[in-house]
Amino acid sequence: MDLNLKKLSDNQLLNAYLSGNENAITALVNRHRRRIFDYIHMMVKDRDVADDIFQETLIRVLRFVNDGRYTENGKFLSWVLRIAHNQVIDHFRQKKQQNNVSEGEAGYDLLNNKKFSDTTVEEKMVSAQIEADVRKLLDLPKEQKEVVMMRYYMGLSFKEIAEQTEVSINTALGRMRYALINLRKLIDEKQLILN
């Protein structure tokens, strides 16, 4: 990939792509790939499903850009994340119609990771305790949990969170405030030590 492309803004990359430079769209996707995928994966909790939704999101993004339906306003990533969010919602609607929930969606797949496969008995016990403690903490209202995940796991600003959840910045800040208050209460009530 051309090193000069990495220096261009999202808008400049889009314009370069629309002018015929195919490498520009690759550079743009690569720039935001991880945040988009992480957002999707956080919501669906299944890597294969996240891959499928990620690919469908990219197809939609390209279709909208090629059709001239994207208006540059300096918020390309937020726009793509909104498309991804809608794809996730469509996925869950489709799953609901099928009335079939996988273990991952039910929350049983929290620590399904290769790095835990060759663990000692002690590490397994510690991991099980941490998993149980984290599950207790995740007992927040949906809106609060969503803001916490977007802020701490995806690194989004409150402005980006507000755009993604389609609320005001004050509402996003308020949800975070209440989430932190509730997390502190849960930690105190359950006497958790997370270190």
C-alpha positions, -999 to 999 in steps of 0.1 A, spaced: 0 0 0 12 35 -8 26 52 23 12 85 11 -23 71 14 -18 66 52 -13 103 56 -46 112 39 -78 119 59 -108 97 56 -125 122 33 -94 124 11 -92 86 9 -129 85 -1 -123 111 -28 -93 92 -41 -113 60 -43 -141 78 -61 -115 91 -85 -105 56 -94 -78 47 -68 -88 13 -55 -60 13 -30 -76 42 -12 -106 23 -1 -83 -5 11 -63 20 32 -95 34 46 -109 0 56 -76 -10 71 -75 22 91 -108 14 109 -110 -24 105 -102 -33 141 -126 -8 157 -154 -19 134 -148 -56 139 -144 -52 177 -176 -33 180 -195 -60 161 -178 -88 180 -186 -72 213 -223 -71 204 -226 -107 189 -199 -125 210 -192 -149 181 -162 -145 159 -177 -162 128 -209 -142 130 -189 -110 136 -168 -118 104 -200 -123 84 -216 -90 97 -183 -72 92 -182 -83 55 -218 -73 50 -211 -40 66 -182 -33 42 -204 -43 13 -231 -18 24 -205 9 29 -191 4 -6 -226 3 -21 -235 36 -3 -203 53 -13 -205 41 -49 -241 53 -51 -232 87 -38 -252 82 -6 -224 91 18 -221 128 27 -188 138 41 -192 154 75 -159 143 92 -176 113 108 -168 84 85 -161 59 113 -193 69 132 -213 64 100 -197 30 94 -204 20 130 -240 30 127 -243 7 96 -226 -21 116 -250 -15 145 -279 -18 121 -265 -50 107 -261 -64 143 -298 -55 150 -308 -72 118 -289 -103 128 -306 -105 162 -340 -99 146 -333 -128 122 -321 -150 151 -352 -141 171 -374 -152 143 -355 -185 142 -359 -186 180 -325 -202 183 -299 -189 207 -263 -201 207 -241 -206 237 -221 -175 227 -251 -153 226 -263 -166 259 -230 -155 275 -215 -189 281 -185 -183 257 -168 -155 277 -135 -172 281 -134 -194 250 -99 -185 240 -69 -206 230 -47 -190 256 -69 -207 283 -66 -242 268 -33 -254 285 -39 -240 319 -32 -255 353 -59 -264 378 -51 -233 398 -53 -210 367 -87 -227 358 -100 -219 393 -88 -183 392 -103 -179 357 -136 -194 368 -137 -170 398 -129 -140 377 -155 -150 351 -181 -153 378 -171 -119 393 -172 -102 359 -206 -118 352 -219 -102 384 -206 -69 373 -223 -71 339 -257 -70 355 -263 -34 344 -292 -20 324 -286 -25 286 -280 12 279 -254 15 307 -236 -16 297 -235 -4 260 -219 29 270 -193 12 292 -184 -13 265 -181 14 238 -160 37 261 -136 12 276 -134 -16 251 -137 4 219 -122 36 230 -150 58 216 -154 94 227 -186 104 244 -195 123 212 -190 91 191 -210 71 217 -238 97 215 -239 94 177 -239 56 178 -266 53 203 -285 83 188 -288 102 221 -274 135 233 -239 137 247 -254 145 281 -275 114 280 -244 93 271 -225 109 300 -254 103 323 -256 67 314 -218 63 321 -222 81 354 -251 58 365 -231 27 352 -201 36 373 -223 42 403 -240 8 398 -207 -9 392 -194 5 425 -225 -7 443 -222 -42 427 -185 -44 437 -193 -34 473 -223 -56 476 -206 -87 461 -173 -78 479 -153 -83 447 -116 -79 444 -106 -75 407 -68 -74 403 
